[in-house]
Structures are given as C-alpha cells and as structure tokens.
C-alpha cells in the first residue's frame, strides 16, 4: 500500500496557493493550504505534513514566528521547511536559515514550477 506524502502550503496569495495545491494534488500528493500563520501552526500539528512550504509574510502570525515555533516543537522540528517568499534581503534569508529552513526561494527569482519540482524530489527521497 502506497503512503501518500503530505504537503502543507503556508501562503496567503490565493492564486499562488491554489495553483501549487492543484499541481501537488495532480501529482498524487495530499496538499493543504493555510492562508495565515495561525492556521499553518494548527495544520502542522493536525495534518502531520511531510514537508512545509512557508511564506514569511503571512497574516495573524508571521512566517518567522511560524518557523521558530515549528523548530522549537519536538513533534514538529524534523519536518523540512522550504521558505518561498518575496523577502529577498540577505538578512531575511540568513535569519530563515538560522531558524531552521532547509531551503529558501525568492518568488521573483525562481519559477514556481521549479519550486514544485524541488519539493517533489525532496519527498521522493
């Protein structure tokens, strides 16, 4: 029996999150979207994702706070987090990596399908 890999997409840009969710669902993954940081934390605990795509600019609870909470929670800290954000300063990238992000993508510098393929390859390990 094949176990379906689960992806949590923490993204408040509706068009982008729907595109990514649809693409992952088409690939056979179970993808869920959290449109704000509070929901992202709730879903991280209840959905038990295999990987998280995290935007840093989120309503209710910012992505840096979400990342910090994920990596300080013993039950969640091993979930790989890929940051996908418009924040492109070296300080933002460094901060996310120090907090425990596995990788960092600047939305304006990479095509979304390249990120989707990176997540897919990561889940197939």
C-alpha positions as CSV (number, residue, x, y, z in Angstrom):
1,X,0.0,0.0,0.0
2,X,1.4,3.3,-1.1
3,X,1.5,6.1,1.6
4,X,0.5,9.5,0.2
5,X,3.0,12.2,1.1
6,X,1.5,15.3,2.7
7,X,2.4,18.9,1.9
8,X,1.4,22.0,3.9
9,X,1.4,25.2,1.9
10,X,1.5,28.3,4.1
11,X,0.7,31.0,1.6
12,X,-1.7,33.9,1.7
13,X,-1.6,34.7,-2.0
14,X,-4.8,32.8,-3.0
15,X,-4.0,32.4,-6.8
16,X,-0.5,31.1,-6.0
17,X,-1.6,28.8,-3.2
18,X,-4.4,27.3,-5.4
19,X,-2.0,26.7,-8.3
20,X,0.5,25.0,-6.0
21,X,-2.2,22.9,-4.2
22,X,-3.7,21.8,-7.5
23,X,-0.4,20.9,-9.0
24,X,0.6,18.8,-6.0
25,X,-2.8,17.1,-5.9
26,X,-2.4,16.3,-9.6
27,X,1.0,14.7,-8.8
28,X,-0.7,12.4,-6.2
29,X,0.3,14.3,-3.0
30,X,-2.1,15.4,-0.3
31,X,-1.7,19.2,-0.2
32,X,-3.4,21.6,2.2
33,X,-3.3,25.3,2.3
34,X,-3.0,27.6,5.3
35,X,-3.7,31.2,4.4
36,X,-2.3,32.6,7.6
37,X,0.4,31.8,10.2
38,X,-2.0,30.7,13.0
39,X,-3.7,28.2,10.7
40,X,-0.3,27.0,9.5
41,X,0.6,26.0,13.0
42,X,-2.7,24.3,13.6
43,X,-2.4,22.3,10.4
44,X,1.2,21.4,11.1
45,X,0.0,19.8,14.3
46,X,-3.2,18.1,13.0
47,X,-2.3,17.3,9.3
48,X,1.2,15.9,10.1
49,X,2.8,17.1,6.8
50,X,5.9,15.5,5.4
51,X,7.1,18.9,4.2
52,X,6.1,22.6,4.6
53,X,6.3,25.4,2.0
54,X,6.3,28.6,4.1
55,X,5.8,32.2,3.0
56,X,7.4,34.6,5.5
57,X,4.8,37.4,5.0
58,X,1.6,35.9,6.5
59,X,-1.4,37.5,8.3
60,X,-2.1,36.7,12.0
61,X,1.3,35.2,12.6
62,X,4.4,35.9,10.5
63,X,6.4,33.2,8.8
64,X,9.5,33.8,11.0
65,X,7.4,33.2,14.1
66,X,5.8,30.1,12.5
67,X,9.3,28.8,11.6
68,X,10.6,29.4,15.1
69,X,7.6,27.6,16.7
70,X,7.9,24.7,14.3
71,X,11.6,24.2,15.0
72,X,11.1,24.5,18.8
73,X,8.3,21.9,19.0
74,X,9.7,18.4,19.5
75,X,6.9,16.9,17.5
76,X,7.3,19.2,14.5
77,X,11.0,20.2,14.4
78,X,12.0,17.4,12.0
79,X,9.6,18.5,9.3
80,X,11.6,20.0,6.4
81,X,10.6,23.7,5.7
82,X,11.2,25.3,2.4
83,X,10.7,29.1,2.5
84,X,9.1,30.6,-0.5
85,X,8.9,34.4,0.0
86,X,9.2,37.8,-1.6
87,X,11.6,38.8,1.1
88,X,15.0,38.9,-0.7
89,X,17.4,40.6,1.6
90,X,20.4,38.7,2.8
91,X,19.3,39.3,6.4
92,X,15.9,37.6,5.8
93,X,17.5,34.6,4.1
94,X,20.1,34.3,6.8
95,X,17.5,34.6,9.5
96,X,15.3,31.9,8.0
97,X,18.2,29.5,7.5
98,X,19.4,30.1,11.1
99,X,15.8,29.4,12.4
100,X,15.9,26.0,10.6
101,X,14.7,26.4,7.0
102,X,16.0,23.7,4.7
103,X,16.0,25.9,1.6
104,X,15.0,29.5,0.6
105,X,13.4,30.6,-2.6
106,X,12.7,34.2,-3.6
107,X,9.4,34.2,-5.5
108,X,10.5,36.8,-8.1
109,X,13.8,35.0,-8.8
110,X,12.5,31.4,-9.5
111,X,9.6,29.9,-11.4
112,X,7.0,28.3,-9.2
113,X,7.2,25.0,-11.1
114,X,10.9,24.8,-10.3
115,X,10.0,25.0,-6.6
116,X,7.3,22.4,-7.0
117,X,9.8,20.1,-8.7
118,X,12.2,20.7,-5.8
119,X,9.6,19.7,-3.3
120,X,8.6,16.7,-5.3
121,X,12.2,15.5,-5.4
122,X,12.6,16.1,-1.7
123,X,9.6,14.0,-0.9
124,X,10.8,11.2,-3.2
125,X,14.0,10.7,-1.1
